[in-house]
């Protein structure tokens, strides 16, 4: 299944006393932290082994749904099976089943950081921010040296728009597992968002030690150069050239890489090359139509090129998708603040039923009738 120093100043430092200044001692090396692995609980029933293995390897949602139905009767006493089924249900879009199964897993094995983490991540995805943070914090208490826990906390903080707090969690994760290039990439993305361009480059340099010339890193370097050009940090033409170099290298290593095409399209717009931008953005749309902001960018380019009809259609689609997302998040947030308020939850259910979100409506119906 395709799953997802405090510095204390003594008398010598203040220039007091009669002794001549002594050379500072060499700093002690930073303590090496032992990475904690998050293992399954180990309670998978023997009768479920074969189908559970097949579910983990399922290549399509139809196959996964059939295996979920076969395994559900066996999940009541197994934390690991409940966790696996929760992940599978989330993948196939059955969030109404995923959340109860994830909660069941935690009830069966509350001391499992792995299960606390998975429940917190699912709750975050669903917009239940208060219990999500609670379960992620519990996971961090149970496994303070598990990098994936700090990564999840960082992603949570990003979603809550606490960018600086997210940076601390990313740095915690990289301190525990400095050989994971993905963690350095997440940190670089966060630093770029804060316009800490030099620090972002340092993070990408660390990632390159373990995954040199990885496409995501090349795109991030291009973004740094593009944003520096936009902010007037350095010579604009040189920054554009730098960004072009990274994107060309990325596309030579990974032809059709969607985010590289998207960033190239934005860079071409910055230079006034709408014809080139259209070609890049059209290619990105074919490869990854759900890329955030892509339809907006392409729609604006098409309108400027005189293709009003299609351009305005893409802009309308983008606007409608964003309005849908914002409305759902707003209603979920109201429920999350007052989970016992049945009127708020009923309003969310009604909106989901009328806006093509049946699985979410079923989930909220389960939550409405669940004991509190």
Buried (B, 14 or more C-beta within 10 A) or exposed (E): BEEEEEEEEEEEEEEEEEEEEEEEEEEEEEEEBEBBEBEBBEEBBEEBEEBBEBBBEBEEBEBBBBBBEEBBEBBEEBBBBBBBBBBBBBBBBBBBBBBBBBBBBBEBBEEBBBBBBBBBBBBBBBBBBEBBBBBBBBBBEBBBBBBBBBBBBBBBBBBBEBBEBBBBBBBBBBBBBBEBBBBBBBBBBBBBBEEBBEBBBBBBEBBBEEBEEBBBBBBBBBBBBBBBBEEEBEEBEEBBEBBBBBBBBBBEEBEEBBBBBBBBBBBBBBBEBBEBBBBBBBBBBEBBEEBEEBBBBBBBBBBBEEBEEEBEBBBEBBEEBBEBEEEBEEBBBBBBEEBEEEEBBBBBBEBBBEBEBEBBBBBBBEBEEEEE
